[in-house]
Amino acid sequence: MDRSDLVRLRRARDRMDRHAHEPLDVPSLAAAAHMSTGHFARAFREAYGETPHAYLMSRRIQRAKELLRHTDLSVTEVCLAVGCTSLGSFSASFTRLVGQTPSAYRAGSSEAVAGVPGYFVAQRTRPRRVPRSVRNREAAGRPHA
């Protein structure tokens, strides 16, 4: 991958960071990066270790966690505020990435981060995707390699 591809990928990632609450899709991000959709998706995954969609969802879930901790918005309102259009998909993604439902997260998270600076909370609570191979080994009862 050449330097110009990396610059365009960084701009696309920055756009996802700034506008995660807006409707974004891989074809529009690829077009903005002046790449084909396939090349953009492959290059993004190579550069950042996850697909553009996975990265965008992790940013949205991170923002949702913040809203659940610090506001009285309903889960549906949080879903819409972070740019998701389907409450079911949002809840499923949230549960997969965080390990608990949005409602359960709200109920148990507020006292866990009381008094901790926001920067550290954001750093420690960013959802991390566990690779499928690791999930499969864990499900089979085998330890990490």
Backbone bond lengths (Angstrom), bond angles and torsions (degrees), N, CA, C in turn:
res aa  C-N    CA-C-N  psi(-1)  N-CA   C-N-CA  omega(-1)  CA-C   N-CA-C  phi
1 M - - - 1.447 - - 1.533 107.66 -
2 D 1.316 115.01 133.99 1.464 117.68 -178.23 1.530 111.71 -92.27
3 R 1.305 113.98 171.47 1.471 120.82 -174.99 1.528 112.34 -61.01
4 S 1.325 117.47 -39.39 1.469 119.73 -178.51 1.531 110.74 -64.99
5 D 1.345 118.09 -35.65 1.465 120.35 175.35 1.523 110.52 -63.36
6 L 1.319 116.77 -42.99 1.462 120.40 -179.87 1.530 111.90 -63.13
7 V 1.327 116.37 -38.54 1.466 120.57 178.18 1.521 109.72 -63.85
8 R 1.338 116.84 -44.93 1.467 120.13 179.72 1.528 111.51 -66.38
9 L 1.327 116.95 -37.88 1.471 120.41 177.59 1.527 110.78 -65.01
10 R 1.327 116.69 -40.64 1.467 120.43 179.07 1.528 110.51 -63.59
11 R 1.325 116.50 -40.02 1.465 119.57 177.28 1.533 111.06 -63.12
12 A 1.325 116.37 -41.18 1.469 120.17 178.39 1.527 110.51 -64.90
13 R 1.324 116.72 -42.20 1.468 119.88 178.44 1.525 110.63 -64.79
14 D 1.320 117.24 -41.29 1.463 120.97 176.99 1.530 110.80 -62.23
15 R 1.322 116.25 -38.32 1.466 119.83 177.18 1.529 110.33 -63.44
16 M 1.332 117.04 -40.98 1.462 120.32 177.63 1.526 110.23 -63.99
17 D 1.324 117.26 -39.04 1.463 120.85 179.36 1.530 111.26 -64.03
18 R 1.324 116.39 -44.61 1.464 120.99 -176.58 1.522 113.42 -77.74
19 H 1.321 117.02 -31.65 1.467 120.69 -171.72 1.527 112.49 -122.04
20 A 1.314 117.38 30.40 1.470 120.85 -178.33 1.522 111.90 -60.74
21 H 1.324 117.29 -25.67 1.462 121.35 -178.81 1.530 112.64 -79.05
22 E 1.328 116.42 -8.56 1.467 121.01 179.46 1.523 109.99 -94.95
23 P 1.329 117.44 160.22 1.462 118.79 176.28 1.528 109.98 -69.11
24 L 1.302 116.37 111.27 1.462 122.84 178.03 1.523 107.86 -122.73
25 D 1.311 115.93 143.38 1.451 119.39 174.18 1.524 109.01 -137.35
26 V 1.315 115.12 162.40 1.464 120.46 -174.92 1.533 111.46 -61.55
27 P 1.338 120.22 -43.53 1.470 117.92 178.99 1.534 113.96 -59.14
28 S 1.344 117.71 -39.73 1.476 118.49 179.72 1.525 111.12 -71.12
29 L 1.329 117.41 -35.97 1.465 120.30 176.61 1.522 110.54 -66.01
30 A 1.330 116.05 -40.92 1.472 120.66 178.49 1.524 110.62 -63.66
31 A 1.324 116.45 -42.84 1.466 120.13 179.41 1.524 110.70 -62.77
32 A 1.345 116.93 -41.10 1.458 120.60 178.35 1.525 111.52 -65.57
33 A 1.327 116.52 -27.96 1.463 121.11 178.92 1.529 111.63 -89.44
34 H 1.337 116.90 1.94 1.464 122.68 -179.82 1.528 111.41 58.53
35 M 1.338 115.18 45.14 1.460 121.83 178.33 1.520 108.41 -134.23
36 S 1.319 115.85 157.21 1.459 118.72 171.90 1.524 107.69 -69.89
37 T 1.314 116.12 157.94 1.463 120.32 -177.84 1.530 110.91 -59.65
38 G 1.315 116.82 -45.94 1.470 120.68 -179.34 1.518 112.45 -62.98
39 H 1.340 116.25 -46.23 1.464 119.68 -179.73 1.531 110.30 -64.45
40 F 1.320 116.13 -41.63 1.463 119.96 179.20 1.527 110.58 -59.97
41 A 1.319 117.20 -48.07 1.470 120.84 -178.32 1.531 111.19 -62.22
42 R 1.329 117.19 -44.24 1.472 120.30 179.33 1.528 111.66 -65.81
43 A 1.328 116.32 -44.58 1.466 120.39 -178.32 1.532 110.84 -66.84
44 F 1.322 117.02 -39.85 1.468 120.70 179.16 1.522 109.68 -62.31
45 R 1.319 116.02 -45.90 1.473 119.44 -179.89 1.528 111.06 -63.38
46 E 1.321 116.58 -40.01 1.469 120.13 178.47 1.531 110.80 -64.35
47 A 1.324 116.69 -41.37 1.462 120.76 -176.48 1.523 112.99 -76.10
48 Y 1.349 117.73 -38.00 1.460 120.39 -171.02 1.527 114.68 -116.92
49 G 1.314 117.71 -2.05 1.457 120.57 174.42 1.513 115.94 80.21
50 E 1.330 118.07 4.77 1.460 122.09 176.18 1.517 109.17 -153.13
51 T 1.311 116.15 160.74 1.456 120.11 -178.88 1.530 110.13 -70.66
52 P 1.329 116.91 159.52 1.467 118.91 177.22 1.532 111.92 -57.96
53 H 1.318 117.88 -41.05 1.465 120.82 179.31 1.521 110.95 -63.50
54 A 1.326 117.61 -43.76 1.467 121.05 179.30 1.531 110.49 -62.93
55 Y 1.332 117.12 -41.16 1.458 120.75 178.85 1.529 110.25 -63.06
56 L 1.326 116.24 -46.25 1.462 120.45 -179.84 1.526 110.88 -61.67
57 M 1.322 117.09 -43.38 1.467 119.76 179.52 1.531 111.03 -64.88
58 S 1.320 117.88 -38.74 1.468 118.99 178.99 1.522 110.53 -64.76
59 R 1.322 117.87 -36.75 1.474 120.79 176.48 1.529 110.44 -66.31
60 R 1.336 116.47 -41.76 1.459 119.90 179.55 1.529 111.16 -65.67
61 I 1.311 116.61 -40.40 1.466 120.33 179.70 1.520 109.74 -67.75
62 Q 1.326 117.42 -39.04 1.466 120.37 177.21 1.527 110.15 -59.69
63 R 1.322 117.03 -44.26 1.462 121.05 178.40 1.524 110.55 -66.02
64 A 1.321 116.95 -39.50 1.467 120.85 178.45 1.521 110.51 -61.77
65 K 1.324 117.45 -40.26 1.462 120.34 178.18 1.520 110.51 -61.23
66 E 1.318 116.38 -40.76 1.465 120.55 178.74 1.531 110.45 -64.05
67 L 1.327 116.74 -45.11 1.465 120.13 179.48 1.525 111.50 -64.71
68 L 1.314 117.20 -38.84 1.466 120.25 178.96 1.528 111.26 -65.73
69 R 1.335 116.58 -34.65 1.463 120.46 179.68 1.517 112.50 -74.05
70 H 1.344 117.25 -36.64 1.462 120.11 -166.57 1.524 116.00 -114.69
71 T 1.320 118.40 0.85 1.467 119.38 179.84 1.522 110.04 -131.89
72 D 1.304 114.50 171.39 1.466 120.87 175.83 1.522 111.19 -104.08
73 L 1.330 117.30 16.95 1.462 120.35 178.35 1.525 109.67 -62.81
74 S 1.323 116.21 145.47 1.465 119.64 175.66 1.534 108.85 -70.50
75 V 1.304 116.61 165.58 1.462 120.52 179.29 1.524 109.64 -61.06
76 T 1.314 117.79 -38.90 1.466 121.12 177.88 1.525 110.68 -63.02
77 E 1.322 117.56 -42.97 1.467 120.99 178.55 1.526 111.03 -65.01
78 V 1.321 117.19 -38.31 1.466 121.18 176.51 1.523 109.51 -64.38
79 C 1.312 116.65 -44.46 1.466 121.61 178.16 1.526 110.57 -53.59
80 L 1.300 117.08 -50.08 1.465 121.81 -179.25 1.525 111.93 -69.17
81 A 1.325 117.39 -36.12 1.466 121.39 -178.48 1.523 112.48 -66.08
82 V 1.317 117.48 -29.60 1.467 119.71 -178.58 1.525 112.59 -91.82
83 G 1.340 117.53 0.13 1.457 120.31 174.22 1.512 115.06 101.37
84 C 1.309 118.52 6.83 1.463 121.16 176.66 1.523 108.34 -89.42
85 T 1.318 116.49 147.19 1.462 120.02 -178.64 1.522 112.41 -109.19
86 S 1.312 117.64 -14.72 1.455 121.24 -179.24 1.523 109.85 -118.12
87 L 1.312 116.41 118.29 1.461 120.44 179.82 1.521 110.72 -62.52
88 G 1.329 117.71 -38.77 1.459 120.98 179.71 1.520 112.48 -63.30
89 S 1.324 116.72 -46.05 1.470 120.50 178.29 1.524 111.32 -65.99
90 F 1.330 115.59 -40.07 1.462 119.84 178.16 1.523 110.26 -60.97
91 S 1.325 116.64 -49.40 1.473 120.43 -178.81 1.524 111.67 -62.62
92 A 1.319 116.57 -40.51 1.468 120.08 178.90 1.526 110.84 -64.91
93 S 1.333 117.17 -44.21 1.472 120.87 178.41 1.519 110.77 -65.07
94 F 1.318 116.99 -43.02 1.460 121.54 179.09 1.528 109.82 -59.58
95 T 1.321 116.26 -48.07 1.466 120.91 -178.36 1.523 110.91 -63.53
96 R 1.336 117.46 -41.47 1.466 121.42 179.97 1.535 111.19 -64.07
97 L 1.329 117.05 -42.11 1.465 120.67 -176.26 1.523 113.54 -81.72
98 V 1.334 117.14 -35.66 1.462 120.96 -173.85 1.522 112.26 -97.01
99 G 1.336 116.27 -29.24 1.452 119.58 179.87 1.514 113.84 96.99
100 Q 1.313 116.65 1.65 1.465 121.66 176.52 1.521 109.02 -154.77
101 T 1.322 115.37 161.29 1.458 119.47 -179.13 1.530 110.10 -68.71
102 P 1.336 117.05 160.93 1.472 119.07 177.14 1.530 112.60 -57.28
103 S 1.321 117.55 -40.82 1.469 120.56 179.97 1.520 111.36 -64.76
104 A 1.327 116.75 -43.07 1.464 120.39 178.71 1.525 110.44 -65.87
105 Y 1.328 116.58 -38.27 1.462 120.16 177.77 1.527 110.12 -61.61
106 R 1.320 116.36 -46.35 1.466 120.15 179.32 1.523 110.78 -59.08
107 A 1.318 117.01 -43.44 1.461 120.93 -176.54 1.526 112.37 -65.48
108 G 1.323 118.14 -32.63 1.456 119.55 -174.88 1.505 116.97 -107.06
109 S 1.333 118.33 -4.01 1.460 118.93 -171.54 1.518 115.29 -95.86
110 S 1.293 118.63 -24.80 1.466 119.23 -170.64 1.523 112.58 -63.61
111 E 1.321 117.50 -42.63 1.461 118.08 -179.20 1.531 112.34 -76.99
112 A 1.324 117.68 -20.84 1.460 120.97 -178.47 1.526 112.70 -70.37
113 V 1.334 117.80 -26.76 1.461 120.17 -176.76 1.531 112.77 -115.51
114 A 1.296 117.95 10.98 1.464 120.91 -179.55 1.528 110.29 -59.98
115 G 1.320 116.62 128.36 1.451 121.97 177.07 1.527 115.23 82.54
116 V 1.321 118.14 -0.89 1.467 121.29 179.98 1.528 108.02 -92.09
117 P 1.336 118.43 132.14 1.465 120.48 179.70 1.526 111.68 -56.82
118 G 1.335 115.92 142.78 1.459 122.07 -176.06 1.511 114.70 -55.20
119 Y 1.354 117.39 -37.01 1.458 120.65 -179.27 1.525 110.79 -59.92
120 F 1.325 116.48 -44.19 1.463 120.35 -178.30 1.523 111.02 -69.93
121 V 1.321 116.37 -37.23 1.464 119.49 177.78 1.527 109.61 -62.98
122 A 1.330 117.27 -46.23 1.465 120.91 179.77 1.514 111.36 -61.33
123 Q 1.321 116.60 -41.85 1.465 121.10 -179.35 1.524 110.95 -64.93
124 R 1.318 117.10 -42.66 1.471 121.25 -176.04 1.521 113.48 -80.95
125 T 1.330 117.26 -20.61 1.459 118.73 -175.20 1.523 113.29 -104.37
126 R 1.335 118.63 4.89 1.461 119.51 178.26 1.521 108.44 -64.35
127 P 1.320 116.40 126.29 1.456 119.13 -179.71 1.525 111.20 -60.83
128 R 1.300 116.03 137.73 1.461 122.10 177.60 1.513 108.64 -119.97
129 R 1.289 115.88 127.53 1.442 121.30 179.29 1.529 108.89 -79.67
130 V 1.316 116.09 130.92 1.459 121.09 176.15 1.520 106.72 -90.40
131 P 1.345 118.72 125.65 1.458 120.42 -179.22 1.525 111.49 -55.38
132 R 1.329 115.61 145.07 1.461 121.47 -177.78 1.523 111.50 -55.81
133 S 1.334 118.40 -38.34 1.466 120.65 -178.97 1.526 111.12 -62.95
134 V 1.337 117.16 -36.44 1.465 120.86 178.30 1.524 109.81 -71.02
135 R 1.344 117.01 -42.56 1.470 119.83 177.99 1.520 110.34 -60.52
136 N 1.330 117.65 -40.68 1.465 120.88 -179.80 1.517 111.13 -65.40
137 R 1.342 117.48 -40.76 1.476 120.24 177.95 1.521 110.86 -64.82
138 E 1.352 116.14 -41.05 1.463 119.85 179.35 1.521 110.79 -65.25
139 A 1.323 116.87 -40.61 1.465 120.57 179.49 1.534 110.71 -64.67
140 A 1.331 116.31 -32.01 1.463 120.05 179.71 1.527 111.68 -85.24
141 G 1.334 116.86 -2.59 1.464 120.64 178.28 1.520 114.00 82.74
142 R 1.351 116.15 15.55 1.464 119.17 178.55 1.516 109.29 -97.97
143 P 1.335 118.33 143.31 1.462 120.99 179.61 1.521 111.86 -73.20
144 H 1.333 115.83 165.86 1.469 121.77 175.90 1.502 109.57 -61.78
145 A 1.329 115.82 150.36 1.469 121.23 178.59 1.495 110.96 -77.33
